[in-house]
């Protein structure tokens, strides 16, 4: 069994904290070798680049915990200081802004909505979803939620938001609720499903949502170490996943993305790796192993695929992003 995710606090700065003469400097490297994946598992990708500087000002990041990408391949991160940071795909820092409040806790989910050209922020500890323009202007009229509770349209700790082809919103939450709520394009409550537990229709921290081209809702049921798939009305279609560190097993799956071929990539927070799967859960390969070297990961939290099919991995406790050419 792998080591459980570390709860030890970070120092404010690590060995990447200082880059002389540039507070927002980008550390960028390119490579031509495979990652440091476990030799017993086949690697699905080749490390292309590593970038990021640890810190709390400018383009530096401190424990980034969610990531999104827009149609122009600009990346958006939110870190443990509740700053949202925008970068070019190669790590060039563009701009950043602060969420309205962070005393209670920081956001843990980001989604870019190309229809309304908005960055949707799961403002976890304020029980709401915020909407921003790409340059950081808050759109308060597009906020979903804001009231803590178990009622319709109320939230516990919000983890993620996604939209389907009809414009409806799906919002996941954990805590006492552990459920998915669905809202109309006008952000009006429609329905909900799920509760806390390990049963067929239950969740323990639904941490990330993905809507596929058939409007199926994929859920990373993180603390149950599995993936669950629903139709747009909340009917369970299928589920897969077994706790562990072997091929095809999962340990705290935190994020999931789908490529153009229909294959899936899952970031495992607890196994410090990314696995590739067929849609029915057959393992196709792995990338990464625990550590701080290039091609290694420490508590990876999020994934995005860019327009060229490259995988960007949010390497949370290493305060950086790694880009992988997938195969």
PLY file of the C-alpha trace (Angstrom):
ply
format ascii 1.0
element vertex 327
property float x
property float y
property float z
element edge 326
property int vertex1
property int vertex2
end_header
0.00 0.00 0.00
1.43 3.44 -0.87
2.19 6.04 1.73
-0.79 8.19 2.61
-0.73 11.80 1.44
1.56 13.81 3.66
-0.07 16.32 5.99
3.22 17.93 7.00
3.30 21.70 6.53
5.50 23.23 3.88
8.09 25.87 4.62
7.10 29.14 2.97
9.88 28.81 0.43
11.92 25.85 -0.84
14.99 25.47 -3.07
13.09 27.09 -5.99
12.12 30.12 -3.93
14.67 32.58 -5.24
15.60 33.45 -8.80
18.04 36.35 -8.77
16.76 39.56 -10.31
13.26 38.30 -11.26
10.49 37.93 -8.71
8.21 36.29 -11.26
10.86 34.31 -13.12
9.92 31.07 -14.83
12.09 27.99 -14.47
11.71 26.21 -17.83
13.53 23.09 -18.95
13.06 20.76 -21.92
13.92 17.07 -21.99
14.21 14.17 -24.40
13.98 11.26 -21.96
11.17 9.28 -20.36
9.77 10.12 -16.94
10.80 8.47 -13.71
7.77 6.14 -13.72
7.86 2.79 -11.92
9.81 0.41 -14.16
7.16 -2.30 -13.64
4.57 -0.15 -15.42
4.77 1.08 -18.99
5.09 4.84 -19.44
2.56 6.57 -21.70
4.48 9.80 -22.17
7.70 11.76 -22.46
8.54 14.75 -20.30
8.76 17.93 -22.38
9.01 20.79 -19.91
9.01 21.74 -16.24
8.24 25.26 -15.06
7.35 27.09 -11.89
8.95 29.10 -9.13
7.92 28.70 -5.49
6.75 31.84 -3.75
3.81 34.08 -2.98
4.29 37.11 -5.25
4.10 37.73 -8.99
4.01 34.56 -11.02
5.40 32.40 -8.24
3.08 29.75 -6.83
2.57 28.18 -3.42
0.91 24.74 -3.44
-1.24 25.25 -6.56
-4.36 23.14 -6.19
-6.46 23.51 -9.34
-5.87 24.23 -13.02
-7.88 25.09 -16.15
-7.05 25.89 -19.77
-8.78 28.16 -22.28
-9.12 27.70 -26.08
-5.92 29.73 -26.62
-3.97 27.33 -24.38
-3.58 29.85 -21.57
-3.34 28.12 -18.20
-5.05 29.30 -15.03
-3.95 28.08 -11.59
-5.20 28.79 -8.10
-2.77 28.35 -5.24
-2.90 28.06 -1.46
-2.79 31.85 -1.08
-6.13 32.09 -2.98
-4.45 33.80 -5.93
-5.53 32.95 -9.46
-2.53 33.04 -11.81
-2.63 33.08 -15.62
0.25 31.80 -17.78
1.07 31.05 -21.37
1.44 27.34 -22.10
5.23 27.60 -21.77
5.01 29.10 -18.27
5.29 32.80 -19.10
3.38 34.65 -16.38
0.62 36.94 -17.66
-1.29 38.31 -14.68
-3.03 37.31 -11.47
-5.73 38.32 -9.02
-7.05 37.47 -5.57
-10.39 35.88 -4.77
-12.71 38.11 -2.70
-12.30 36.20 0.58
-9.94 33.49 1.80
-9.97 33.56 5.61
-12.14 30.42 5.78
-10.18 28.56 3.09
-9.08 28.61 -0.54
-10.64 27.50 -3.82
-9.99 23.93 -4.93
-11.46 23.80 -8.43
-11.20 25.70 -11.74
-13.01 25.25 -15.05
-12.82 27.41 -18.15
-16.19 27.84 -19.85
-15.58 28.68 -23.54
-19.27 29.37 -24.19
-19.41 32.41 -21.91
-15.62 32.94 -21.99
-15.48 32.68 -18.19
-13.20 31.12 -15.62
-15.42 29.28 -13.12
-13.94 29.01 -9.62
-15.08 26.49 -7.00
-14.81 28.83 -4.01
-14.83 25.85 -1.71
-15.10 27.30 1.77
-17.55 30.03 0.78
-20.07 27.54 -0.63
-20.27 29.00 -4.13
-19.05 29.08 -7.70
-17.54 32.37 -8.87
-17.23 33.52 -12.49
-14.43 35.73 -13.85
-13.49 37.18 -17.19
-10.07 35.92 -18.41
-8.47 39.17 -17.25
-9.77 38.72 -13.70
-12.97 40.78 -13.51
-15.50 39.20 -11.19
-19.01 38.71 -12.61
-21.15 38.63 -9.45
-24.36 38.17 -11.46
-23.05 34.74 -12.55
-22.31 33.43 -9.03
-23.94 30.10 -8.17
-24.73 29.45 -4.51
-23.23 31.25 -1.54
-25.37 29.71 1.22
-24.08 26.88 3.41
-26.63 24.12 3.85
-28.16 20.89 2.62
-31.14 22.37 0.80
-31.67 22.79 -2.92
-29.11 25.21 -4.31
-27.23 25.38 -1.01
-23.73 23.96 -0.71
-21.22 22.31 1.53
-17.60 22.50 0.41
-17.68 23.02 -3.36
-14.98 21.11 -5.27
-15.69 21.56 -8.99
-18.11 22.75 -11.67
-18.70 21.59 -15.25
-21.13 22.43 -18.09
-22.85 20.12 -20.57
-23.73 20.73 -24.21
-27.08 22.30 -23.28
-25.37 24.81 -20.97
-26.45 23.21 -17.68
-24.06 23.39 -14.74
-23.05 20.49 -12.49
-21.48 21.32 -9.11
-19.81 18.79 -6.80
-19.43 19.23 -3.05
-18.08 17.30 -0.10
-18.54 17.31 3.66
-21.92 16.28 5.01
-23.46 16.61 1.55
-21.14 14.66 -0.78
-23.40 15.13 -3.78
-23.78 16.58 -7.27
-26.28 19.37 -7.98
-27.45 20.36 -11.46
-28.45 23.90 -12.47
-30.03 25.34 -15.60
-28.10 27.67 -17.95
-29.77 30.48 -15.96
-28.22 28.97 -12.78
-31.53 27.78 -11.36
-31.60 24.56 -9.33
-32.83 21.48 -11.25
-31.91 18.29 -9.40
-29.34 16.51 -7.24
-27.96 13.07 -6.49
-25.59 11.41 -4.05
-24.92 11.32 -0.31
-21.99 10.61 2.00
-20.76 7.04 2.04
-19.31 4.17 0.03
-22.49 2.79 -1.50
-23.36 2.61 -5.17
-24.93 6.09 -5.25
-22.73 7.64 -2.56
-19.50 9.64 -2.56
-16.60 10.46 -0.29
-15.25 13.73 -1.65
-16.33 13.94 -5.30
-13.29 15.98 -6.21
-13.53 16.57 -9.95
-16.17 16.49 -12.68
-15.80 15.93 -16.41
-18.54 16.04 -19.05
-17.84 13.89 -22.11
-19.20 14.45 -25.67
-22.24 12.29 -24.81
-23.03 14.52 -21.79
-22.13 11.77 -19.37
-20.91 13.08 -16.01
-17.62 11.53 -14.85
-16.83 11.90 -11.14
-13.54 11.34 -9.33
-14.86 9.80 -6.10
-11.56 10.54 -4.41
-11.78 8.97 -0.96
-13.56 5.89 -2.34
-10.70 5.49 -4.83
-12.95 5.07 -7.86
-14.49 6.71 -10.90
-18.27 6.88 -11.35
-20.17 7.79 -14.51
-23.74 9.13 -14.63
-26.18 10.31 -17.24
-27.38 13.91 -17.16
-30.26 13.04 -14.80
-27.99 11.41 -12.22
-28.60 7.77 -13.13
-25.48 5.67 -12.49
-24.20 4.10 -15.72
-21.06 2.36 -14.47
-18.19 2.67 -12.01
-14.69 1.29 -11.69
-11.66 1.52 -9.46
-9.95 -0.44 -6.69
-7.82 1.06 -3.93
-4.12 0.38 -4.33
-0.88 1.28 -6.09
-0.69 -1.42 -8.76
-1.53 -1.08 -12.45
-5.12 0.07 -12.81
-5.59 0.64 -9.09
-6.33 4.09 -7.70
-5.34 5.98 -4.58
-7.09 9.33 -4.13
-7.95 10.12 -7.77
-8.21 13.91 -7.83
-8.68 14.84 -11.49
-9.64 13.29 -14.81
-9.35 14.46 -18.44
-10.25 12.81 -21.75
-8.28 12.96 -24.99
-9.64 13.04 -28.54
-9.38 9.24 -28.80
-11.56 8.80 -25.74
-8.79 7.61 -23.43
-8.64 8.96 -19.89
-5.86 10.40 -17.72
-6.25 10.42 -13.94
-4.10 12.31 -11.43
-3.64 10.23 -8.29
-2.93 12.51 -5.36
-2.03 9.58 -3.10
0.07 7.59 -5.57
1.96 10.65 -6.90
1.40 9.63 -10.51
-0.86 9.94 -13.55
-2.47 6.84 -15.06
-3.94 6.39 -18.53
-7.08 4.27 -18.95
-9.56 3.10 -21.52
-13.10 4.40 -20.85
-14.03 1.11 -19.15
-11.11 1.30 -16.74
-8.44 -0.84 -18.40
-4.96 0.57 -17.59
-2.84 1.73 -20.51
0.19 3.15 -18.74
1.52 5.41 -16.02
3.63 8.54 -15.79
5.48 9.84 -12.76
6.70 8.59 -9.40
7.03 10.18 -5.99
9.76 12.77 -5.63
10.94 16.25 -6.55
13.10 15.49 -9.56
12.12 16.23 -13.13
9.50 13.70 -14.15
8.56 13.01 -10.54
5.44 14.21 -8.71
4.39 15.08 -5.19
0.65 15.31 -4.54
-0.45 16.00 -8.14
-3.83 17.72 -7.95
-4.96 18.60 -11.48
-4.58 17.93 -15.22
-5.37 19.69 -18.47
-4.87 18.75 -22.13
-3.97 21.54 -24.55
-4.93 21.94 -28.22
-1.86 19.93 -29.28
-2.81 17.00 -27.04
-0.05 17.66 -24.51
-0.79 16.86 -20.88
-0.06 19.51 -18.24
0.26 18.13 -14.71
-0.14 20.33 -11.63
2.63 19.12 -9.34
1.18 20.64 -6.19
3.70 20.12 -3.41
6.58 20.75 -5.81
4.95 24.10 -6.70
5.24 23.64 -10.46
3.70 22.39 -13.70
5.11 19.55 -15.81
4.19 19.08 -19.47
4.08 15.61 -21.00
3.94 14.52 -24.63
1.53 11.59 -24.52
1.52 8.47 -26.67
0 1
1 2
2 3
3 4
4 5
5 6
6 7
7 8
8 9
9 10
10 11
11 12
12 13
13 14
14 15
15 16
16 17
17 18
18 19
19 20
20 21
21 22
22 23
23 24
24 25
25 26
26 27
27 28
28 29
29 30
30 31
31 32
32 33
33 34
34 35
35 36
36 37
37 38
38 39
39 40
40 41
41 42
42 43
43 44
44 45
45 46
46 47
47 48
48 49
49 50
50 51
51 52
52 53
53 54
54 55
55 56
56 57
57 58
58 59
59 60
60 61
61 62
62 63
63 64
64 65
65 66
66 67
67 68
68 69
69 70
70 71
71 72
72 73
73 74
74 75
75 76
76 77
77 78
78 79
79 80
80 81
81 82
82 83
83 84
84 85
85 86
86 87
87 88
88 89
89 90
90 91
91 92
92 93
93 94
94 95
95 96
96 97
97 98
98 99
99 100
100 101
101 102
102 103
103 104
104 105
105 106
106 107
107 108
108 109
109 110
110 111
111 112
112 113
113 114
114 115
115 116
116 117
117 118
118 119
119 120
120 121
121 122
122 123
123 124
124 125
125 126
126 127
127 128
128 129
129 130
130 131
131 132
132 133
133 134
134 135
135 136
136 137
137 138
138 139
139 140
140 141
141 142
142 143
143 144
144 145
145 146
146 147
147 148
148 149
149 150
150 151
151 152
152 153
153 154
154 155
155 156
156 157
157 158
158 159
159 160
160 161
161 162
162 163
163 164
164 165
165 166
166 167
167 168
168 169
169 170
170 171
171 172
172 173
173 174
174 175
175 176
176 177
177 178
178 179
179 180
180 181
181 182
182 183
183 184
184 185
185 186
186 187
187 188
188 189
189 190
190 191
191 192
192 193
193 194
194 195
195 196
196 197
197 198
198 199
199 200
200 201
201 202
202 203
203 204
204 205
205 206
206 207
207 208
208 209
209 210
210 211
211 212
212 213
213 214
214 215
215 216
216 217
217 218
218 219
219 220
220 221
221 222
222 223
223 224
224 225
225 226
226 227
227 228
228 229
229 230
230 231
231 232
232 233
233 234
234 235
235 236
236 237
237 238
238 239
239 240
240 241
241 242
242 243
243 244
244 245
245 246
246 247
247 248
248 249
249 250
250 251
251 252
252 253
253 254
254 255
255 256
256 257
257 258
258 259
259 260
260 261
261 262
262 263
263 264
264 265
265 266
266 267
267 268
268 269
269 270
270 271
271 272
272 273
273 274
274 275
275 276
276 277
277 278
278 279
279 280
280 281
281 282
282 283
283 284
284 285
285 286
286 287
287 288
288 289
289 290
290 291
291 292
292 293
293 294
294 295
295 296
296 297
297 298
298 299
299 300
300 301
301 302
302 303
303 304
304 305
305 306
306 307
307 308
308 309
309 310
310 311
311 312
312 313
313 314
314 315
315 316
316 317
317 318
318 319
319 320
320 321
321 322
322 323
323 324
324 325
325 326
